[in-house]
Amino acid sequence: MRLSNQAAVVGVLAATFLFGACNDIPISGLEKSFSIHVRKTVGNGDAIPIDFLWVVDDSSSMCEEQVALTDNFQQFSKILAENFDIDPRVAVVTPDMHCTMQESLGKATKGQFSTQAATGFPPACQARQPVPCTTNEQCANLDCTLFGTCDAEGTWTCRKAQNASCVENPNGTLNSTCRRSCTTDDECQQLFDDPRYICQKLSGSPADWGCLLPPPTSNCPASVGPVLDLSTIDQFACLATVGVNQAQCFKYEQGMRGALTALDANGPNKANIACTKQQEKDGECKRFLRDEAYLVIIFVSDEDDCSADVELPEDKHDQCGLLDDQTSGGPLIPVNHFVNRFKSLKSDPGRVIVAAISGDALPGEPLEPKELLDEMGNPTGETYCSDLLDQVNAGTLTEVEASRECFLRSKDNPFVCFHTTTICTSSSGQADWGRRYQQLAERFGDNGVFENICSAAGLGPALERIAARIVQVVGELCLPKGVEDVETLVVQKTQINSAGQPIVDPVSGQPVLVTLQRVETFTPGAKNTYRLKEAGAQACQDGSGFIRPSIIFPDDDLPRAGEEIIISYKANPELKK
């Protein structure tokens, strides 16, 4: 039966859905419903071009995180490959915009793509744990208490704070650490249960020897990249292990500005950004920021972004994240400036994805107000943040909100030693609140992800969730027409077994279907849900300029290969909204 153009349509279309690239569905032959068979794009579909820009912190507190990033990159890539074929380009920059190339010892700076792997880490990267200490005796027995190795106790030495009153910051984080000394590689490998550990001996004095996880770059060539593709992506560890630098000019980080500078067509990477298809075909250059590609920018840092047009004085480096932005008379470039600039790099802003792995308060760790000490270590009678705890108890603040506010107060304390206040601690170290990175990710909506670098689970799950979000965004499903009546929208999927084959009802002989629930926001862990976006990505635009609605699935419950998605709703071929 054919219906007139004015009649309501509950349409018909059978299609093979190549999950990826903001999938568009043709509208010819619309009658009853349409179904989408989800499978990996292989053979008869073009690989999806994605440009990845990684902004990796190279401060001395990021040694273990750089190793963890490279350790987990394969799983990150695997999640993408399981869902669709991609044509990747990968580049890495650091957040350093203040140092010269001479000061950076040849490392990437001022937005320049990384081309040189770090071959070693300095003593500041030796294994240490935050512990309140003023003497070595207070570091005793840590092998047993922290690692459960109690047979042969090793030696830990205290890295003291300036004085007794500086050991503990007002928010409870620590300025003192215990460093694991050593005499052999074997004892470090046994303690940390990792055969890659060494006992670093940079001098003849055993007092300087310490356990260290070296950079995973022993097989890297002298020069890499600067842009990797599918054939060279296994060299990611060489680019992402940017090393660490302790020069004063590195004391504040400008990750957002570094990323934007790196992507400037007239900037330090012009040879790649301005590279044409023909030049690439001729082998003259490797393209980056391709017109046809998605752009994914991923920040990995344990400090906040302090992007500024002006040079900040040294006494503001540790506190630069507390400064106002230019809209309030401060020196920092507003986050919205970077939101707009990053989105403007693509004709379709929906093709820009931003993720950040940085510090934040950890849920479930309650605020513990601290009584301050004088320089002799005696109580002063002053307790920090007790009013915030009162608000938590009254239900007017969450624990995370209270911890963030207490962090800001502590870092803004007039005592200089408290300017190194952190917000969270993990087995790899401590981190500041990456507040501006968090704001940047939030302002990208569905295209933004923020993960806590202090998570006890490590960087692996964070990278997995970022990969899943990329799959979600790239796999956004454009509907063929506007939805006239949202109550008629039904989304179902077939049930499949572990082999990816449909589960069939033994009575009816038909595939078993499950109806998905439409939600306004996704709940982590909730299964069989979807969201309707009234206006999808710009790729959902039809010939008249109308941006059709789209369906997205939660990044922790994406359609799997072998499933069939069946969608029906009341629509009108003439409907424009």
C-alpha positions as MATLAB code, in Angstrom:
seq = 'MRLSNQAAVVGVLAATFLFGACNDIPISGLEKSFSIHVRKTVGNGDAIPIDFLWVVDDSSSMCEEQVALTDNFQQFSKILAENFDIDPRVAVVTPDMHCTMQESLGKATKGQFSTQAATGFPPACQARQPVPCTTNEQCANLDCTLFGTCDAEGTWTCRKAQNASCVENPNGTLNSTCRRSCTTDDECQQLFDDPRYICQKLSGSPADWGCLLPPPTSNCPASVGPVLDLSTIDQFACLATVGVNQAQCFKYEQGMRGALTALDANGPNKANIACTKQQEKDGECKRFLRDEAYLVIIFVSDEDDCSADVELPEDKHDQCGLLDDQTSGGPLIPVNHFVNRFKSLKSDPGRVIVAAISGDALPGEPLEPKELLDEMGNPTGETYCSDLLDQVNAGTLTEVEASRECFLRSKDNPFVCFHTTTICTSSSGQADWGRRYQQLAERFGDNGVFENICSAAGLGPALERIAARIVQVVGELCLPKGVEDVETLVVQKTQINSAGQPIVDPVSGQPVLVTLQRVETFTPGAKNTYRLKEAGAQACQDGSGFIRPSIIFPDDDLPRAGEEIIISYKANPELKK';
ca = [
       0.000    0.000    0.000;
       1.329    3.428   -0.943;
       0.536    6.417    1.247;
       0.356   10.007    0.118;
       3.148   12.393    1.058;
       0.891   13.924    3.685;
       0.166   10.639    5.412;
       1.998    9.487    8.475;
       4.541    6.852    7.631;
       5.865    4.033    9.738;
       8.544    3.376    7.211;
      10.392    0.342    5.558;
      14.058   -0.181    4.803;
      16.411   -3.103    5.099;
      20.073   -2.104    5.105;
      23.497   -3.381    5.997;
      24.896   -1.031    8.629;
      28.634   -0.457    8.472;
      28.969    0.697   12.062;
      30.888    3.940   11.793;
      31.200    7.317   10.084;
      27.913    8.840   11.286;
      25.952    6.335    9.264;
      23.403    7.673    6.845;
      20.395    5.670    5.690;
      18.750    6.277    2.285;
      15.079    7.235    2.356;
      13.787    5.690   -0.862;
      11.192    2.940   -0.420;
      10.196    4.028    3.087;
       7.169    1.970    4.229;
       7.128   -0.011    7.481;
      10.395   -0.203    9.364;
      14.079   -0.469    8.754;
      16.672   -2.822   10.117;
      20.395   -2.406   10.375;
      22.798   -5.301   10.446;
      25.870   -4.416   12.476;
      29.152   -5.778   11.279;
      32.748   -4.684   11.112;
      33.525   -2.721    7.962;
      35.663   -5.122    5.940;
      36.365   -5.354    2.228;
      33.566   -3.310    0.696;
      33.647   -0.235    2.924;
      36.182    2.563    3.062;
      38.288    2.764    6.199;
      37.284    5.670    8.422;
      39.972    8.379    8.553;
      40.745    9.562   12.098;
      43.539   11.957   13.090;
      44.717   11.496   16.691;
      46.638   14.274   18.436;
      48.002   13.240   21.836;
      49.148   15.971   24.225;
      51.415   14.247   26.753;
      52.671   15.946   29.918;
      56.465   15.767   30.240;
      56.845   16.919   33.838;
      58.948   14.761   36.171;
      55.827   13.430   37.893;
      54.633   11.753   34.682;
      57.252    9.032   34.182;
      55.086    6.065   35.177;
      52.046    7.528   33.420;
      53.958    7.766   30.132;
      54.889    4.093   30.433;
      51.296    3.191   31.360;
      49.993    5.111   28.339;
      52.164    3.127   25.960;
      51.382   -0.140   27.785;
      47.652    0.342   27.214;
      47.669    1.833   23.725;
      47.258   -1.575   22.090;
      43.985   -2.206   23.936;
      42.809    1.296   22.990;
      43.501    0.499   19.337;
      41.919   -2.948   19.612;
      38.557   -1.510   20.680;
      38.508    0.736   17.630;
      39.560   -2.086   15.304;
      36.855   -4.395   16.642;
      34.166   -1.951   15.539;
      35.385   -0.612   12.218;
      38.402   -0.280    9.970;
      40.212    3.005   10.441;
      42.779    4.946    8.477;
      44.650    6.601   11.359;
      47.165    9.386   11.615;
      48.847    9.809   14.992;
      50.971   12.687   16.284;
      52.183   13.692   19.751;
      52.985   17.071   21.299;
      53.818   18.281   24.801;
      52.183   21.117   26.782;
      55.404   23.156   26.702;
      55.007   26.557   25.062;
      57.587   28.500   27.040;
      60.893   26.683   26.495;
      63.217   27.024   23.523;
      64.441   23.940   21.680;
      67.824   24.416   23.352;
      66.235   24.438   26.807;
      64.149   21.400   25.956;
      67.256   19.393   25.019;
      65.842   18.662   21.578;
      62.425   17.498   22.793;
      59.220   18.721   21.195;
      58.161   22.154   22.391;
      55.990   25.066   21.267;
      53.511   22.841   19.458;
      56.058   20.915   17.419;
      55.241   17.255   16.780;
      57.374   14.802   18.715;
      59.996   12.927   16.688;
      62.424   11.717   19.358;
      61.842    9.030   21.976;
      63.151    9.493   25.495;
      65.994    7.059   26.123;
      66.111    7.484   29.883;
      64.422    9.017   32.916;
      66.114   11.229   35.542;
      66.397   10.340   39.263;
      63.173   12.263   39.918;
      61.416    9.295   38.278;
      62.722    6.760   40.784;
      59.951    4.887   42.588;
      58.546    6.756   45.557;
      55.401    6.803   47.638;
      53.683    9.788   49.327;
      54.299    9.267   53.048;
      54.331   11.819   55.901;
      57.997   11.783   56.863;
      60.799   13.957   58.154;
      63.295   11.120   58.807;
      64.236    7.874   57.068;
      62.935    5.926   60.046;
      59.405    7.011   59.139;
      59.842    5.236   55.794;
      60.715    1.892   57.392;
      58.845   -1.328   56.510;
      57.132    0.052   53.402;
      57.992   -3.091   51.427;
      55.780   -4.971   53.844;
      53.020   -2.434   54.538;
      52.553   -1.271   50.927;
      53.548   -4.278   48.838;
      53.165   -7.245   51.177;
      56.817   -8.233   50.765;
      57.831   -8.797   54.351;
      60.620  -11.388   54.094;
      63.539   -9.098   53.287;
      62.711   -5.472   54.008;
      64.355   -2.992   51.640;
      65.488    0.546   52.303;
      63.346    3.617   51.755;
      64.637    7.162   52.241;
      62.618   10.251   53.085;
      62.412   13.139   50.664;
      61.591   15.819   53.179;
      59.322   18.829   52.924;
      60.748   22.268   53.739;
      59.878   21.888   57.411;
      57.546   19.947   59.691;
      54.586   22.235   59.017;
      54.909   21.644   55.266;
      54.733   17.841   55.362;
      50.958   17.822   55.017;
      49.001   20.320   52.952;
      45.847   21.853   54.444;
      43.667   19.556   52.311;
      45.485   16.467   53.587;
      47.717   15.740   50.580;
      51.440   15.312   51.188;
      54.640   17.133   50.270;
      56.990   14.392   51.477;
      57.735   11.044   49.871;
      59.712    7.893   50.578;
      62.050    6.762   47.772;
      62.903    3.087   47.268;
      66.677    2.595   47.361;
      68.299   -0.510   45.875;
      71.495   -2.350   45.044;
      70.321   -4.751   42.303;
      67.795   -4.852   39.475;
      66.378   -8.082   40.844;
      65.168   -6.603   44.126;
      63.279   -3.879   42.227;
      61.744   -6.408   39.848;
      60.670   -8.618   42.731;
      59.149   -5.767   44.735;
      57.202   -4.182   41.870;
      56.465   -7.500   40.144;
      57.707   -6.157   36.813;
      60.794   -7.498   35.001;
      61.388   -4.125   33.343;
      62.449   -2.377   36.564;
      66.104   -1.511   37.066;
      68.201   -0.226   39.936;
      69.283    3.124   38.530;
      72.885    3.955   39.470;
      73.832    7.330   38.039;
      76.687    7.867   40.478;
      79.063    5.862   42.595;
      77.132    6.737   45.745;
      74.592    4.103   46.884;
      72.589    6.953   48.421;
      71.616    7.986   44.865;
      70.572    4.528   43.690;
      66.872    3.876   43.283;
      64.335    1.566   41.635;
      63.111    2.919   38.315;
      60.778    1.834   35.525;
      62.693    2.931   32.398;
      61.061    4.229   29.213;
      59.966    1.461   26.805;
      62.028    2.853   23.946;
      65.085    0.621   23.643;
      64.010   -0.498   20.147;
      63.057    2.949   18.866;
      64.934    4.532   15.959;
      66.774    7.810   16.486;
      63.982    9.714   14.742;
      60.306    8.777   14.464;
      57.255   10.149   12.701;
      56.349   12.919   13.098;
      53.060   11.423   11.860;
      52.322    7.719   12.169;
      49.891    5.801    9.993;
      48.568    2.247   10.095;
      51.883    0.839    8.884;
      53.935    2.581   11.586;
      51.464    2.862   14.467;
      53.420    0.262   16.437;
      55.950    3.064   17.035;
      53.457    4.959   19.198;
      55.548    4.260   22.310;
      58.462    6.039   20.653;
      56.448    9.220   20.112;
      54.400    9.171   23.322;
      57.376    8.575   25.623;
      58.333   12.231   25.455;
      60.493   12.021   28.575;
      60.594   14.579   31.344;
      62.276   17.923   31.755;
      62.886   19.748   35.011;
      63.987   23.110   33.605;
      62.248   26.109   35.133;
      60.607   26.990   31.822;
      58.629   23.745   32.029;
      57.051   24.548   35.381;
      53.693   25.495   33.952;
      51.858   23.718   31.186;
      49.835   24.994   28.262;
      48.258   21.876   26.826;
      45.371   23.546   24.995;
      47.572   26.190   23.438;
      50.114   23.533   22.509;
      47.435   21.497   20.737;
      46.042   24.489   18.857;
      49.519   25.608   17.800;
      50.309   22.092   16.612;
      47.213   22.168   14.370;
      47.913   25.613   12.884;
      48.275   25.386    9.106;
      51.008   28.034    9.335;
      52.545   26.671   12.533;
      55.499   24.422   13.345;
      53.928   21.390   11.631;
      53.003   23.145    8.403;
      54.696   20.435    6.334;
      52.105   17.926    7.578;
      49.058   20.160    8.079;
      49.358   21.724    4.610;
      50.375   18.474    2.903;
      48.124   17.667   -0.072;
      46.847   14.263   -1.179;
      49.097   14.393   -4.225;
      52.156   15.302   -2.163;
      51.400   12.423    0.178;
      50.935   10.077   -2.774;
      54.317   11.202   -4.103;
      55.905   10.446   -0.726;
      56.771   14.070    0.031;
      54.913   14.280    3.355;
      52.368   12.599    5.610;
      49.055   14.420    5.912;
      47.565   15.402    9.272;
      44.317   17.274    9.966;
      42.858   15.789    6.795;
      39.636   17.407    5.548;
      37.839   14.071    5.402;
      38.980   12.820    8.820;
      37.639   12.917   12.341;
      39.925   14.800   14.734;
      40.530   13.304   18.184;
      42.548   15.359   20.695;
      43.586   13.538   23.873;
      45.289   15.304   26.792;
      47.207   13.266   29.389;
      48.450   15.380   32.295;
      48.620   15.434   36.081;
      48.448   19.246   36.164;
      45.910   21.807   35.003;
      46.088   23.722   31.755;
      47.590   27.200   32.080;
      47.434   28.410   28.486;
      48.206   32.126   28.359;
      49.253   34.692   25.773;
      51.711   36.259   28.208;
      54.625   34.852   30.155;
      53.683   34.091   33.756;
      56.098   35.008   36.555;
      57.870   32.082   38.209;
      56.111   32.613   41.529;
      52.811   31.839   39.775;
      53.864   28.611   38.060;
      52.682   26.221   40.791;
      49.418   28.150   41.195;
      48.714   29.074   37.586;
      45.555   26.976   37.532;
      44.052   29.334   40.121;
      44.429   32.404   37.908;
      41.432   34.038   36.233;
      40.970   33.899   32.502;
      40.893   36.955   30.277;
      37.129   37.399   30.599;
      37.688   38.158   34.306;
      40.831   40.220   33.879;
      43.280   37.348   34.306;
      46.013   36.069   31.968;
      44.614   32.642   31.031;
      43.021   32.160   27.627;
      39.326   31.253   28.159;
      38.418   27.598   27.722;
      35.612   28.618   25.344;
      38.228   30.086   23.013;
      39.727   26.635   22.586;
      36.307   24.987   22.303;
      35.457   27.274   19.393;
      38.878   27.046   17.754;
      39.033   23.256   17.932;
      35.511   22.962   16.508;
      36.360   25.405   13.723;
      39.059   23.061   12.461;
      36.317   20.954   10.864;
      33.444   22.007    8.615;
      31.382   19.601   10.739;
      32.144   20.297   14.438;
      30.654   16.889   15.214;
      33.832   15.392   13.795;
      35.948   16.795   16.635;
      36.304   14.662   19.765;
      38.168   15.819   22.881;
      39.281   13.633   25.777;
      41.351   14.409   28.849;
      42.965   12.197   31.464;
      43.833   14.461   34.369;
      43.383   14.852   38.118;
      40.172   15.196   40.116;
      38.821   14.303   43.534;
      38.152   10.594   43.896;
      34.563    9.590   44.725;
      34.322    7.707   47.979;
      37.296    9.430   49.572;
      35.754   11.720   52.209;
      37.222   15.091   53.035;
      39.316   15.006   56.215;
      39.862   18.496   57.679;
      43.424   18.966   58.911;
      44.760   20.913   61.852;
      47.674   23.050   60.729;
      51.094   22.914   62.373;
      53.664   25.631   62.954;
      57.274   25.391   61.749;
      58.172   23.314   64.800;
      55.401   20.836   64.083;
      53.136   22.023   66.888;
      49.329   22.320   66.408;
      48.098   25.839   65.659;
      44.452   25.202   66.523;
      43.408   26.089   62.958;
      41.428   23.457   61.071;
      41.050   23.752   57.316;
      37.838   23.086   55.390;
      35.743   22.082   58.414;
      32.935   24.273   57.047;
      32.967   22.216   53.860;
      32.604   19.025   55.852;
      29.599   20.586   57.597;
      28.032   21.249   54.191;
      28.682   17.657   53.120;
      26.982   16.414   56.283;
      24.074   18.784   55.609;
      23.733   17.481   52.052;
      24.435   20.826   50.371;
      27.792   19.698   48.939;
      28.968   16.365   47.590;
      32.242   14.912   48.830;
      33.814   15.528   45.425;
      32.681   19.177   45.381;
      34.025   19.694   48.900;
      37.374   18.116   48.014;
      37.700   20.364   44.969;
      36.989   23.506   46.992;
      39.392   22.439   49.739;
      42.068   21.809   47.101;
      41.630   25.348   45.757;
      41.854   26.852   49.240;
      44.910   24.806   50.128;
      46.764   25.659   46.924;
      45.908   29.341   47.411;
      47.345   29.356   50.940;
      49.904   32.146   51.475;
      52.536   29.633   52.665;
      54.656   28.834   49.598;
      55.140   25.177   50.504;
      51.381   24.624   50.187;
      51.382   25.830   46.578;
      52.260   22.273   45.517;
      48.962   20.986   46.940;
      47.456   18.150   44.906;
      43.887   16.853   44.758;
      44.377   13.096   44.459;
      46.906   10.311   44.917;
      47.392    7.032   43.073;
      49.991    4.286   42.999;
      51.751    6.250   40.247;
      51.840    9.583   42.063;
      49.766   12.676   42.749;
      47.848   15.099   40.549;
      46.397   18.591   40.544;
      42.781   19.156   39.615;
      42.679   19.420   35.819;
      39.774   21.825   36.076;
      40.197   23.512   32.686;
      40.686   20.182   30.913;
      37.493   19.007   32.593;
      35.633   22.106   31.414;
      36.924   21.611   27.870;
      35.693   18.012   27.734;
      32.320   18.918   29.241;
      31.741   21.652   26.664;
      32.085   19.117   23.875;
      29.027   17.274   25.205;
      28.744   13.773   23.760;
      32.033   14.389   21.950;
      33.937   14.986   25.200;
      35.372   12.597   27.794;
      37.124   13.308   31.100;
      38.877   10.548   33.040;
      40.652   10.712   36.403;
      44.377   10.014   36.165;
      44.335    8.994   39.839;
      41.840    6.179   39.351;
      42.929    3.055   41.204;
      42.219    1.056   38.044;
      44.997    2.880   36.187;
      45.079    4.312   32.677;
      43.879    1.138   30.950;
      40.144    1.444   31.703;
      40.293    5.198   31.047;
      41.691    4.621   27.570;
      39.114    1.892   26.951;
      36.280    4.293   27.801;
      37.752    6.966   25.543;
      37.975    4.447   22.701;
      34.369    3.414   23.326;
      33.254    7.050   23.176;
      35.043    7.471   19.855;
      33.151    4.440   18.569;
      29.919    5.947   19.881;
      30.465    9.287   18.145;
      31.741    7.857   14.885;
      28.899    5.339   14.925;
      26.135    7.909   15.427;
      23.108    6.724   13.456;
      21.348    9.320   11.309;
      17.620    8.672   10.908;
      16.150    8.992    7.396;
      13.479   11.530    8.420;
      12.430   13.650   11.345;
      10.463   11.992   14.140;
       6.884   13.279   14.128;
       5.801   11.431   17.273;
       8.595   10.353   19.613;
       6.223    8.014   21.446;
       6.082    5.848   18.330;
       9.860    5.441   18.164;
      10.803    1.823   18.837;
      14.398    0.594   18.757;
      15.047   -3.133   19.041;
      18.013   -5.399   18.557;
      18.450   -9.106   18.013;
      20.062  -11.213   20.701;
      23.255  -12.988   19.654;
      25.366  -15.737   21.158;
      29.092  -15.682   21.896;
      29.807  -16.617   18.279;
      27.891  -13.571   17.026;
      25.006  -15.651   15.681;
      21.324  -14.723   16.251;
      19.506  -16.497   19.076;
      16.299  -18.006   17.674;
      13.068  -18.570   19.585;
      12.485  -22.355   19.470;
       8.707  -21.899   19.196;
       8.377  -19.146   16.601;
      11.633  -19.783   14.809;
      12.214  -16.023   14.767;
      15.229  -14.162   16.187;
      14.840  -13.110   19.818;
      14.447   -9.340   20.079;
      15.033   -6.985   22.983;
      13.456   -3.524   23.031;
      15.808   -0.720   24.006;
      14.753    1.994   26.438;
      15.015    5.622   25.395;
      16.768    7.726   28.056;
      17.724   11.376   28.440;
      21.156   10.578   29.880;
      23.141    7.367   29.972;
      23.738    5.600   33.279;
      27.057    3.710   33.483;
      26.422   -0.012   33.455;
      22.809    0.244   32.273;
      22.116   -2.072   29.351;
      19.798   -1.855   26.346;
      19.349    1.923   26.239;
      19.700    4.610   23.583;
      19.380    8.363   23.238;
      17.540   10.321   20.587;
      19.267   13.506   19.459;
      16.732   15.903   17.964;
      19.445   17.226   15.675;
      22.286   14.843   14.998;
      25.781   15.558   13.803;
      26.159   17.843   10.811;
      26.677   14.720    8.708;
      22.939   14.051    9.262;
      22.053   17.118    7.200;
      19.826   16.488    4.198;
      19.783   18.327    0.900;
      17.533   21.109    2.223;
      19.857   21.922    5.107;
      17.687   20.220    7.734;
      19.794   18.279   10.247;
      17.932   15.062   10.823;
      17.744   13.395   14.226;
      20.090   10.607   15.200;
      20.344    7.728   17.614;
      23.383    7.074   19.769;
      24.166    4.157   22.009;
      26.007    4.219   25.366;
      29.751    3.814   25.041;
      29.708    0.867   27.466;
      26.917   -0.964   25.580;
      27.599   -0.421   21.894;
      26.036   -2.608   19.190;
      28.094   -5.730   18.613;
      29.034   -7.401   15.364;
      26.213   -9.738   14.354;
      23.406   -7.801   16.031;
      20.559   -6.402   13.974;
      19.133   -3.026   14.997;
      15.460   -2.582   14.059;
      14.005    0.932   14.176;
      10.461    2.102   13.515;
       8.707    5.393   14.173;
       5.961    7.648   12.922;
       7.377   10.073   10.418;
       6.390   12.109    7.382;
       8.517   12.354    4.228;
       7.812   16.090    4.214;
       8.676   16.557    7.884;
      11.517   18.988    8.483;
      11.573   19.049   12.257;
];
